Amino acid sequence: MKKLPLLAALLAAGPAHADSIGCITTAWKLIGANHQVCVDAFSDPKVPGVTCHVSQARTGGLAGTFGLAQDPSQFSLSCRQTGPISLPANLPKDETVFSEDTSILFKETKVVRLWDDAHKTLVYVAVSRKLIDGAPANSISTVPVAPWSNP
């Protein structure tokens, strides 16, 4: 069946899936989950050799326990070269590489990869988006494309 490989290719081309690294409690809640800062890791789905870590504030309490809370737009981003970087021939100038919902409706944290051709650098920007009213909160990390020397 030829449709199955096409579907697999389309799914693989989307934003990366993150692996949970761990969470740190920032405020204890008597009822429900604690407020936390959680760290996830993901590899750029189109640029082998780049790994990003994003930390995000997570709201606890009863609303957070049941997935009804809106997480604050507080996050940090760090991307590094973790292997040989291989740029695809037709790398888009900007592309979403990670996306995660931060409320039950209409809010997400996403990471967009930009290509700075003049400096041969991958630029990753994390932003918080709302359907109607976006937040100016953002975080940036850059990865110069350089030969890989295994440390």
Secondary structure in CASP SS format (residue, H / E / C, confidence):
PFRMAT SS
TARGET T0000
AUTHOR 0000-0000-0000
METHOD secondary structure of the structure
MODEL  1
M C 1.00
K C 1.00
K H 1.00
L H 1.00
P H 1.00
L H 1.00
L H 1.00
A H 1.00
A H 1.00
L H 1.00
L H 1.00
A H 1.00
A C 1.00
G C 1.00
P C 1.00
A C 1.00
H C 1.00
A C 1.00
D E 1.00
S E 1.00
I E 1.00
G E 1.00
C E 1.00
I E 1.00
T E 1.00
T E 1.00
A E 1.00
W C 1.00
K C 1.00
L C 1.00
I C 1.00
G C 1.00
A E 1.00
N C 1.00
H E 1.00
Q E 1.00
V E 1.00
C E 1.00
V E 1.00
D E 1.00
A E 1.00
F E 1.00
S E 1.00
D C 1.00
P C 1.00
K C 1.00
V C 1.00
P C 1.00
G C 1.00
V E 1.00
T E 1.00
C E 1.00
H E 1.00
V E 1.00
S E 1.00
Q E 1.00
A E 1.00
R E 1.00
T C 1.00
G C 1.00
G H 1.00
L H 1.00
A H 1.00
G H 1.00
T H 1.00
F C 1.00
G C 1.00
L C 1.00
A C 1.00
Q C 1.00
D C 1.00
P C 1.00
S C 1.00
Q C 1.00
F E 1.00
S E 1.00
L E 1.00
S E 1.00
C E 1.00
R E 1.00
Q E 1.00
T C 1.00
G C 1.00
P C 1.00
I C 1.00
S C 1.00
L C 1.00
P C 1.00
A C 1.00
N C 1.00
L C 1.00
P C 1.00
K C 1.00
D E 1.00
E E 1.00
T E 1.00
V E 1.00
F E 1.00
S E 1.00
E E 1.00
D E 1.00
T C 1.00
S C 1.00
I C 1.00
L C 1.00
F C 1.00
K E 1.00
E E 1.00
T E 1.00
K E 1.00
V E 1.00
V E 1.00
R E 1.00
L E 1.00
W E 1.00
D E 1.00
D H 1.00
A H 1.00
H H 1.00
K C 1.00
T E 1.00
L E 1.00
V E 1.00
Y E 1.00
V E 1.00
A E 1.00
V E 1.00
S E 1.00
R E 1.00
K E 1.00
L C 1.00
I C 1.00
D C 1.00
G C 1.00
A C 1.00
P C 1.00
A C 1.00
N E 1.00
S E 1.00
I E 1.00
S E 1.00
T E 1.00
V E 1.00
P E 1.00
V C 1.00
A C 1.00
P C 1.00
W C 1.00
S C 1.00
N C 1.00
P C 1.00
END
